Amino acid sequence: MTPARWRQVEELYHAASQRDPVKRDAFLSEACEGDEELKGEVESLLRQEASGEGLLSWDAAPDLVCEPSACLKPGDTLGLTALFP
């Protein structure tokens, strides 16, 4: 997706999210002027918001829990010992 296209999606998303959910479809149909791909992108973002599963609602790496003996501790280095012994 080009930066210009993303800005278009973002602007429409914010404008649609400010409207009454009942009126969003009509707003998007008019604003997207027949561009179903654009409308679909915006609707996808709106569905994520409505489901409560937005980008920040989940842990980034829930399965990456290390055991205490394998975790880095303050002062530990990672991958620099060959350059700076």
C-alpha positions in Angstrom: 0.0 0.0 0.0 1.4 3.4 -0.9 1.8 6.1 1.6 -0.9 8.2 -0.2 -3.3 5.3 -0.2 -2.7 4.7 3.5 -3.4 8.3 4.3 -6.6 8.0 2.4 -7.6 4.9 4.4 -6.6 6.6 7.7 -8.6 9.8 6.9 -11.7 7.8 6.0 -11.3 5.5 9.0 -11.2 8.5 11.4 -14.1 10.2 9.7 -16.2 7.1 9.7 -15.4 6.2 13.3 -16.8 9.6 14.4 -20.2 8.8 12.8 -23.1 6.9 14.1 -22.5 3.2 13.3 -25.9 3.1 11.5 -24.8 5.8 9.1 -21.2 4.6 8.4 -22.0 2.4 5.5 -23.8 5.2 3.6 -20.9 7.5 4.4 -18.3 5.1 3.2 -20.2 4.2 0.0 -20.3 7.9 -0.9 -16.8 8.8 0.3 -15.1 5.8 -1.5 -16.9 6.6 -4.8 -17.1 3.0 -5.9 -13.6 2.0 -4.7 -14.6 -1.3 -3.0 -11.0 -2.1 -2.0 -10.7 1.2 -0.2 -14.1 0.7 1.5 -13.1 -2.8 2.5 -9.8 -1.6 4.1 -11.7 1.0 6.2 -14.4 -1.5 7.2 -11.8 -3.9 8.3 -10.3 -1.4 10.6 -13.7 -0.4 12.0 -14.5 -4.1 12.6 -11.2 -4.5 14.6 -12.1 -1.5 16.7 -15.6 -2.8 17.3 -14.4 -6.3 18.3 -12.0 -4.8 20.9 -9.1 -6.5 19.1 -7.2 -3.4 18.0 -3.5 -3.4 17.4 -2.7 -2.6 21.0 -5.2 -5.0 22.6 -2.9 -8.1 22.5 0.5 -9.0 23.8 3.1 -8.7 21.1 4.8 -12.0 22.0 2.8 -14.0 24.5 4.6 -17.2 23.8 8.1 -15.7 24.3 8.2 -16.1 28.1 11.7 -17.1 29.1 12.8 -19.1 32.1 14.6 -17.0 34.8 17.9 -18.7 34.0 17.6 -17.8 30.3 16.5 -14.2 30.6 18.9 -11.3 30.2 19.7 -9.4 33.4 20.9 -5.7 33.8 24.5 -5.5 32.5 24.3 -8.5 30.2 25.4 -8.0 26.6 24.0 -9.6 23.6 26.1 -10.3 20.5 28.7 -7.7 21.2 31.4 -9.8 22.9 33.2 -10.5 19.7 33.5 -6.7 18.9 34.0 -5.5 22.5 35.5 -8.3 24.7 
